[in-house]
């Protein structure tokens, strides 16, 4: 049991050490990249929706 507790303590000490090495992005960078992702998702969603409408119309002509 002592070995298990020592292993846990060692693990969490390592986590604490590595946590201090993280370089967090600036707030402006996070906001910019978030907006970029939202715009890209919106563009792809609209593109797929328009392709769906076009293909639905084309397949309707085949009937």
For each residue, the residues with C-beta under 8 A, 3 or more apart:
1: 4 5
2: 5 6
3: 6 7
4: 1 7 8
5: 1 2 8 9
6: 2 3 9 10
7: 3 4 10 11
8: 4 5 11 12
9: 5 6 12 13
10: 6 7 13 14
11: 7 8 14 15
12: 8 9 15 16
13: 9 10 16 17
14: 10 11 17 18
15: 11 12 18 19
16: 12 13 19 20
17: 13 14 20 21
18: 14 15 21 22
19: 15 16 22
20: 16 17
21: 17 18
22: 18 19
23:
24:
25: 29 30 33
26: 29 30
27: 30 31
28: 31 32
29: 25 26 32 33
30: 25 26 27 33 34
31: 27 28 34 35
32: 28 29 35 36
33: 25 29 30 36 37
34: 30 31 37 38
35: 31 32 38 39
36: 32 33 39 40
37: 33 34 40 41
38: 34 35 41 42
39: 35 36 42 43
40: 36 37 43 44
41: 37 38 44 45
42: 38 39 45 46
43: 39 40 46 47
44: 40 41 47 48
45: 41 42 48 49
46: 42 43 49 50
47: 43 44 50 51
48: 44 45 51 52
49: 45 46 52 53
50: 46 47 53 54
51: 47 48 54 55
52: 48 49 55 56
53: 49 50 56 57
54: 50 51 57 58
55: 51 52 58 59
56: 52 53 59 60
57: 53 54 60 61
58: 54 55 61 62
59: 55 56 62 63
60: 56 57 63
61: 57 58
62: 58 59
63: 59 60
